[in-house]
Amino acid sequence: MSIQLSPIIAGVMNWGVWDKNLNTREMNHLIHLFYENGITSFDHADIYGGYTTETAFGKAWANSKIAREKVQFISKCGIQYVAESRPENKIKHYDYSKEYIISSVENSLKNLQTDYLDVFLLHRPSPLMRANEIAEAVEKLKADGKILSFGVSNFTASQTALIQSKTEVSFNQIQFSATHHEAMLDGSLDYMELHKIQPMAWNPLGVAFRENTDQTFRLRQLLAKLVEKYGVGADIILLAWVKQHPANILPVAGTINVSRIQQLMKAQTLVLDTQDWFAIWAEPMGHRVP
C-alpha cells in the first residue's frame, strides 16, 4: 500500500525523558503546531525515552482532537534496550522474532492510542535476523490492519535486498546530511531509487551546529553567505540540500523550536543553485568533490 508522508517529518525522539521531557499539554501544542504548518507525519520508535515516549505522545494525541486519517504515525522496533522497564535486558541487542515484532507493534498501538501504524520500520539490522520470519510477521500485521506499510531503518542495500526478497520494503530511514553523505556514494540511495523505496533522513542537519571542527567551521562560513543569498535560515538551506537529491528524501526534523517549525516547509520549495549545492557538499570535506 502506498503511503503519502509529509515532505518534512516531525521527529519525536527528543520530546520525552531522553531530552526535553515535555508534559502532555506541551506535546499537544507541538502536535498542533506541526500539523498547522503542513507537517503531518510523526516519527517514533518503541525505545525512545526508554520505552516511555510513545505513551507520553499517545496521551497528548488523544487530547488533540485531530482526525487520525489526517496524520501519519511511523514507528520502529527491534532494538532491545537496557531500560528500567525491561529488567530482563542485560545488554543492548536485537530481536526480530515473529512473536516480538507482532507484540512490539501491538504495544506501540496501545501506547500511541491508535488502531494502526501508517509506516512500521525495523530499527537497525541484526546479524541474526531471518528474512522469512520477518516477512511472516509483516504480512500478518498488514492482514490484520495493524500496519499499512513496511520498511527498514539504517539498512544497507544488500540488507534491504535480503528482506525485500521476502516482503515488500517501501521505506528506509538512514542517516544523511551534508556532513554524513556516504549514502549517496555507497549505492544506498541508488538502490532505493532503483527499487522505488522512499528514503527518510534522520539527523538531516548533521553536525553542522553540534560540533566545532574544521569541517563544521568551513560549512558554517559558507552557510552564512548562503543565508544572505537565499533569505532563509541555515537549517532550511541544509534541509533543502537533502531534499534536492533526486531520491526524494524526507528529512526527519527533531526541532521543537516554534519559529523553526514555522519555517521548516520552506525547505520544500527552496531550490539551491547547482553550484551552491556542490559547495555545501565540498566545504565539509575540505577539498573538491570527487
C-alpha positions as CSV (number, residue, x, y, z in Angstrom):
1,M,0.0,0.0,0.0
2,S,1.4,3.4,-1.0
3,I,1.6,5.8,1.9
4,Q,1.9,9.6,1.4
5,L,4.0,11.2,4.1
6,S,4.5,14.9,4.6
7,P,7.6,16.4,2.9
8,I,9.2,17.0,6.3
9,I,8.6,14.5,9.1
10,A,8.4,15.5,12.8
11,G,10.9,13.5,14.9
12,V,9.6,12.7,18.3
13,M,12.7,11.1,19.9
14,N,13.7,14.1,22.0
15,W,10.2,15.1,23.2
16,G,10.3,12.8,26.2
17,V,12.6,11.9,29.1
18,W,15.7,11.5,26.9
19,D,15.8,15.2,26.3
20,K,13.0,17.8,26.6
21,N,10.7,15.9,29.0
22,L,7.6,17.7,27.7
23,N,4.3,17.3,29.5
24,T,1.0,16.3,27.9
25,R,0.0,19.9,27.3
26,E,3.3,20.8,25.7
27,M,3.2,17.8,23.4
28,N,-0.3,18.5,22.4
29,H,0.7,22.1,21.5
30,L,3.6,20.7,19.4
31,I,1.4,18.2,17.6
32,H,-0.9,21.0,16.6
33,L,2.0,23.3,15.6
34,F,3.5,20.8,13.3
35,Y,0.1,19.9,11.9
36,E,-0.9,23.5,11.3
37,N,2.4,24.0,9.4
38,G,1.8,21.2,7.0
39,I,3.9,18.6,8.8
40,T,1.6,15.7,9.4
41,S,3.9,12.7,9.8
42,F,5.4,11.8,13.2
43,D,8.4,9.6,13.6
44,H,8.6,7.3,16.7
45,A,10.4,4.2,17.9
46,D,9.5,1.9,20.7
47,I,12.7,2.5,22.6
48,Y,12.5,6.3,22.7
49,G,12.6,7.6,26.3
50,G,13.5,4.1,27.4
51,Y,10.1,2.8,26.1
52,T,8.2,5.8,27.5
53,T,7.9,8.4,24.8
54,E,5.2,6.7,22.7
55,T,3.0,6.6,25.8
56,A,3.6,10.2,26.6
57,F,2.8,11.2,23.0
58,G,-0.3,9.0,22.9
59,K,-1.8,10.9,25.9
60,A,-1.2,14.2,24.0
61,W,-2.6,12.7,20.8
62,A,-5.7,11.6,22.5
63,N,-6.4,15.2,23.6
64,S,-5.5,16.7,20.2
65,K,-8.9,16.2,18.5
66,I,-7.2,15.9,15.1
67,A,-8.7,13.3,12.9
68,R,-6.5,10.2,12.7
69,E,-6.6,10.0,8.9
70,K,-5.1,13.5,8.7
71,V,-1.8,12.4,10.2
72,Q,0.7,9.6,9.7
73,F,2.4,7.6,12.5
74,I,5.7,5.9,11.9
75,S,7.3,3.6,14.5
76,K,10.1,1.1,14.7
77,C,11.1,-1.9,16.7
78,G,13.9,-4.5,17.0
79,I,16.3,-2.9,19.5
80,Q,16.1,-4.5,22.9
81,Y,17.4,-1.6,25.1
82,V,18.7,-1.7,28.6
83,A,15.9,0.1,30.4
84,E,14.2,0.2,33.8
85,S,11.0,-1.1,32.2
86,R,12.8,-4.1,30.8
87,P,14.9,-5.6,33.6
88,E,15.4,-8.8,31.5
89,N,17.6,-6.9,29.1
90,K,21.2,-7.1,30.4
91,I,22.8,-5.9,27.2
92,K,21.6,-4.0,24.2
93,H,20.7,-6.5,21.5
94,Y,18.2,-7.1,18.7
95,D,15.1,-9.2,18.5
96,Y,13.4,-9.8,15.1
97,S,11.4,-13.0,16.0
98,K,7.9,-13.1,14.6
99,E,6.4,-13.0,18.1
100,Y,8.5,-10.0,19.2
101,I,7.7,-8.0,16.1
102,I,4.0,-8.5,16.4
103,S,3.9,-7.8,20.2
104,S,6.0,-4.7,19.7
105,V,3.7,-3.3,17.1
106,E,0.6,-4.1,19.3
107,N,2.3,-2.4,22.2
108,S,3.1,0.7,20.1
109,L,-0.6,0.9,19.0
110,K,-1.7,0.8,22.6
111,N,0.8,3.4,23.7
112,L,0.1,5.7,20.8
113,Q,-3.7,5.2,21.3
114,T,-4.3,4.4,17.6
115,D,-5.5,1.3,15.7
116,Y,-2.8,1.2,13.1
117,L,0.7,2.5,12.1
118,D,1.0,4.1,8.7
119,V,4.6,3.0,8.5
120,F,6.4,0.3,10.5
121,L,10.2,0.0,10.3
122,L,12.8,-2.4,11.5
123,H,15.0,-0.1,13.6
124,R,18.5,-1.5,12.8
125,P,19.8,-4.6,11.0
126,S,20.6,-7.6,13.1
127,P,23.1,-10.3,12.1
128,L,20.6,-12.9,13.4
129,M,17.5,-11.6,11.6
130,R,15.7,-14.2,9.4
131,A,14.0,-12.7,6.4
132,N,11.3,-15.4,6.3
133,E,10.3,-14.9,9.9
134,I,10.3,-11.1,9.5
135,A,8.1,-11.4,6.4
136,E,5.6,-13.7,8.2
137,A,5.2,-11.1,10.9
138,V,4.9,-8.2,8.5
139,E,2.3,-10.0,6.3
140,K,0.2,-10.9,9.4
141,L,0.3,-7.3,10.7
142,K,-0.8,-6.0,7.3
143,A,-3.5,-8.6,7.0
144,D,-4.8,-7.6,10.5
145,G,-4.8,-3.9,9.5
146,K,-2.3,-3.0,12.2
147,I,0.3,-1.6,9.8
148,L,-0.3,-0.1,6.4
149,S,3.2,-0.2,5.0
150,F,6.6,-1.6,6.0
151,G,10.2,-0.6,5.7
152,V,13.6,-0.6,7.4
153,S,16.0,1.8,9.0
154,N,19.8,2.1,8.8
155,F,19.9,-0.9,6.4
156,T,22.5,-1.2,3.6
157,A,21.4,-2.0,0.1
158,S,22.2,-5.7,0.5
159,Q,20.4,-6.0,3.8
160,T,17.4,-4.3,2.3
161,A,17.5,-6.7,-0.7
162,L,17.5,-9.7,1.7
163,I,14.3,-8.5,3.4
164,Q,12.8,-7.4,0.1
165,S,13.3,-10.9,-1.3
166,K,10.5,-12.0,1.1
167,T,8.2,-9.0,1.6
168,E,7.7,-5.5,0.1
169,V,10.0,-2.8,1.5
170,S,8.6,0.7,1.0
171,F,10.9,2.9,3.2
172,N,14.4,3.1,4.5
173,Q,15.3,5.7,7.2
174,I,19.0,6.4,7.1
175,Q,21.5,8.9,8.4
176,F,22.0,11.5,5.7
177,S,23.2,15.1,5.7
178,A,25.8,17.4,4.3
179,T,28.2,16.1,6.9
180,H,27.1,12.5,6.6
181,H,26.7,11.9,2.9
182,E,28.0,8.4,2.4
183,A,24.6,7.1,1.3
184,M,24.9,8.9,-2.0
185,L,28.3,7.4,-2.7
186,D,28.0,3.8,-1.4
187,G,24.9,2.8,-3.6
188,S,22.3,3.1,-0.8
189,L,20.3,5.9,-2.4
190,D,20.8,4.5,-5.9
191,Y,19.3,1.2,-4.7
192,M,16.3,3.0,-3.2
193,E,15.7,4.9,-6.4
194,L,16.0,1.8,-8.4
195,H,13.6,-0.2,-6.3
196,K,11.1,2.7,-5.5
197,I,11.9,2.7,-1.8
198,Q,11.2,6.1,-0.1
199,P,14.2,7.3,1.9
200,M,13.9,9.2,5.1
201,A,16.8,11.0,6.7
202,W,17.4,11.2,10.4
203,N,19.7,14.0,11.7
204,P,19.4,15.8,8.4
205,L,21.4,18.8,9.7
206,G,24.3,16.6,10.6
207,V,26.9,18.0,13.0
208,A,26.9,21.4,11.4
209,F,25.8,23.2,14.6
210,R,26.7,20.5,17.1
211,E,30.5,20.3,16.7
212,N,33.3,22.8,16.4
213,T,35.7,21.3,13.9
214,D,37.5,22.4,10.8
215,Q,34.7,20.7,8.9
216,T,31.8,22.5,10.6
217,F,33.7,25.8,10.7
218,R,34.1,25.8,6.9
219,L,30.4,24.7,6.4
220,R,29.1,27.5,8.7
221,Q,31.2,30.1,6.9
222,L,29.6,29.0,3.6
223,L,26.1,28.9,5.2
224,A,26.4,32.4,6.4
225,K,26.9,33.6,2.9
226,L,24.0,31.5,1.6
227,V,21.7,32.8,4.3
228,E,22.1,36.2,2.9
229,K,21.7,35.0,-0.7
230,Y,18.5,33.0,-0.1
231,G,16.9,34.8,2.8
232,V,16.2,31.8,4.9
233,G,17.9,30.2,7.9
234,A,20.9,27.9,7.7
235,D,18.8,24.9,8.8
236,I,16.4,25.5,5.9
237,I,19.3,25.5,3.5
238,L,20.6,22.2,4.8
239,L,17.2,20.6,4.6
240,A,16.8,21.9,1.1
241,W,20.2,20.4,0.3
242,V,18.9,17.0,1.4
243,K,15.6,17.4,-0.4
244,Q,17.3,18.3,-3.7
245,H,18.7,14.9,-4.1
246,P,16.7,13.0,-6.8
247,A,15.9,10.1,-4.4
248,N,13.2,12.4,-2.9
249,I,14.5,12.1,0.7
250,L,12.1,13.0,3.5
251,P,14.1,14.7,6.4
252,V,13.1,14.0,9.9
253,A,13.2,17.3,11.8
254,G,13.9,17.0,15.6
255,T,13.4,20.6,16.5
256,I,10.7,21.8,19.0
257,N,11.5,25.4,18.5
258,V,8.3,27.2,17.4
259,S,9.8,29.7,15.0
260,R,11.9,27.0,13.3
261,I,8.9,24.7,13.0
262,Q,7.0,27.5,11.3
263,Q,9.8,27.9,8.7
264,L,10.5,24.2,8.0
265,M,8.3,23.8,5.0
266,K,10.3,26.5,3.2
267,A,12.8,23.7,2.5
268,Q,10.2,22.1,0.3
269,T,10.2,25.0,-2.2
270,L,13.7,26.3,-1.9
271,V,15.8,25.3,-4.9
272,L,19.6,25.8,-4.4
273,D,21.8,26.8,-7.3
274,T,23.6,23.7,-8.5
275,Q,27.0,25.2,-7.7
276,D,25.8,26.1,-4.2
277,W,24.6,22.5,-3.7
278,F,28.0,21.2,-4.6
279,A,29.7,23.8,-2.4
280,I,27.7,22.6,0.6
281,W,29.0,19.1,-0.2
282,A,32.6,20.2,-0.8
283,E,33.2,22.5,2.1
284,P,32.9,19.9,4.9
285,M,35.3,17.7,3.0
286,G,37.8,20.4,2.6
287,H,38.5,19.5,-1.0
288,R,36.8,19.5,-4.4
289,V,34.1,16.9,-4.9
290,P,35.2,13.5,-6.2
